[in-house]
Amino acid sequence: MFCFQPAFADCGDAQIAYYDAGRGKPLVLLHGNGEDSSYWKAQISEFTRFFRVIAVDSRGHGASESGKQGLSFDLMAHDLKTVLDTLGIQKAHILGFSDGGNLAIKFAMLFPDYVDKLILNGANVEMFAGMKPHFQLPVYAAYGALRVLGKVSPRAARRRDVFGLMVHPYGVAMNDLARLTMPTLIIVGEHDIVRTSQTREMAARIPCCRVETFRDGDHFVAAKQPSRFNRTVVEFLLGR
């Protein structure tokens, strides 16, 4: 059970929740769309054996406030910088899952000096072409419905903003990935919702990158294959 209590960083118009546990080199965990840091419940106890783990609830998710500026990866990247500055952390490993992986890419683009090693689990660059249709088409349909409902329902408006993160481009193109010069590991499932072609192109564009594909895995390999996932992450970060 995920039983940690959050602390909060003042990010101007929003209080951003984070969970701080363990000692050693900082490792930041970034969850996926519509989730919170409890997604990492199968990872935190293992990772804190080796690292100081900072799990962050993205703006508008979990215990974090939404603020008044809407949701965007750019804004959430600045939130993450504020969290790290609040903790006095100048450099950390970053592990992001799904939308958290996209956030990790955005953060590494904006603040490369803060990133030691980068792990992208089920991340994508192209919001429509990068995802398989059986996943992305329903997302677009739901977003369209939430745009209408959001005019009369604050709850629907919040869900609209969260779904919008999976619809709108986040300001990163494939050519930009050449700027990610830190050691990078991409983890995907064999049956991931991210297109295999998307993962291959991302890996080809990132200068120091390798891909680990989990056989019989889907998008949620951290939750469904935690032993292998944890071992893969720790070995990569420790250089084993």
N, C-alpha and C positions, 0 to 999 in steps of 0.2 A: 504493500500500500504506500502511496505517495503521501507522506505525512509532514514534510517540511513546511515551515512557516515562511512566507515571503518577507523580504525587505523591499523598500521602494526608493527609486531614484526620481528626483524632481526634474522632469523634462519640459518644463514650461507650462503648457496647457494640460499636461497629463502626468500622473504618477505611474511609473513603469515598475512592475513587480519583477523581482529576481530572487533566485534561491542560491545560496552560497554555502558550499560544503566541501570538506576535504582540504588537503594541503598540497603544495607543490606548484608545478607549472600550471597556469590557468588554462582551462578548457571550457569554452563557451558552447552551450547547447541551445539550438534554435529549432523550435517545433514547427509543425505544418499548419496549413490553413484550417481555421476553425477549432484548433486544439489549444493546449496549454502545456506547461512544462511537465505535467504528469505523464505525457507521452513517453518520457524517458525513464519511467519507473524501473524498467528492467536494466537500465544502464547505470544509473547514478551510483548505486552501491558498489558496483564493480569499478567504475571510473575513479571514484574517490580513493581507491587504493593506490592510485598512481598520480592523480592530479587534483588541483583545486577546481572544482566544478562550479560554473556559473550558469545556471539554467534561467533563461529570460522568457517571460510571457510577453509576446509582441503586443504592441499597442492595439487595443480593441479586443484582446484575447485574454482568457484566464482572469487573473486578478488585476491586470493592467487597465487603466482608463483609456477611453477612446480619444479624448481631447476634442477640439473644435475644428481641426484642420482636415478631417477626413483621414483615410488610411492610404499610405503609399509606402513602397519599399525605401524610397529616399528618406522619408520621415522616420521610418523605423530604423534605418541605418544610423541616423543621427541619434535616435534614442539609445541604441546600443553603445555608441561612443560615449554618451553621457553616463550610462551605467558603468562602463569601464573606467571612465575618468573619476566617477564617484568613489570607486573602489581602489583608485590609484594603480590600476593595471595598464601598463604601457604596451604589452605584447601578449598575445594569447593564441592558442590553437582555437579554430572555429569549426564546429560541426553543425551543419544545417540539414534538416530533413524537409523535402518537398518545397513548400513556400519558404521554409526556413533556409533551405539550400539556396534559393534565389536571393533571399536576404543576405546570406553569407557572401554570395557573389557581389551583390551591390555594395556591401560593407567593404569588402576587399578592394573593390574599385576605388571607392571614395577615401578609404583610410588604410592603404596597404602597409604602412609602418606598424599598424596594430596587429597584423596577422603573421603568425609563425608558420603553422601548417594549416591547410584547408581541406576539409572533408565535405563532399557534396553527396548527399544521399537522396536520390530521386529528384534531382533539380532539373530545371530546363531553362532555356533562353527564350525560345519562341513560344508564345503563350498558346497559340492554336496549332500551328504546324508541328510543334514539339511534342504534343500529347496525342494519345490514341483517341479516335473519334468516340468510342463507346463511353469514354469518360468526359471528354471536353464538350460534346454537344449538349448533354444534360446540364452541364455547368452554365453554358450560355443561355439555355432556356430558363433555368432557375433565376439567373441574374436578371433577365428581362422581366420576369414576373415580380421579382423583388423591387425593381425600379418603380413599378406601378404601386405595389403595396406600401412601399416606403414613403409615399406621399401622405399616407394617413396613419401609418403605424411606426412609432419609434423603434420597436423591436425589429420590424422588417427592414427599416432603414439601416440598422446596425448590421444585419445579415447581408444586406445589399453591399455595404462597404467591404465586408469581409470577402464575399464572393467576387467582388470587383478586382481583388488582388490576383485572381486566377484568370481574369479576362483581359485586363489592360496591359499593354507592354510596360516593362518596368525600367526602360532606359538603358538596356544592355543589348548589344548586338554580338553576333558570333565573332566578328573581327576584334571586338573589345577584349575578348578572353586572352589575347596575347599579352595583356597587361598583368595577368595573374602569374607572377614569376615565382611565387612561393610553392614549395612542394604540395601537390594536390592529389587527393584520392577521390575518385568517383565510385560510389557504391550503388548498384541497382539490382533489382530482382530480374530473373530470367523472364518473368511475365509482368514486368513493371508497366504502369500506365504511361510512362515516358517512352516515346519511340526509341528503338534501338539506334536508328540513324541519328537522332538528336544527341544521344549519349556519345556516339562515336565521333561526331563532328566536334562536340565540346571538348572531348579528350584530345583530339587532333590539334585544336587551337590553343590549348593551355600548354605552355612550354615544358613544364615538369609535372606530368600527370600520368597516372595509370588508372585502369578501371578494374574493379572487382565485381563480377556478376555472380549473384547467389542463385545456384541451380534450384529450380522449382519455387523460387521466391517471387513475391509480388511487390507492390509498392511499399509494404509495411514490414520489411525484413528486420528492422530493429526490434519490433514488437513480437514478431513471429519466429525469428531465428536469433534470439538474443545472444546465445553463447558464441555462435560464429561471428555475429556482428561485433560484439564487444571485443573479442580476440583480434579481429581484423583491425579495428580502430586502434586498440592499444599497441599492437605490433607496429602499425604505421607510424604512430606518434612517437614511439620510443625508438624507432629505427631498427627494429629487429627483423 
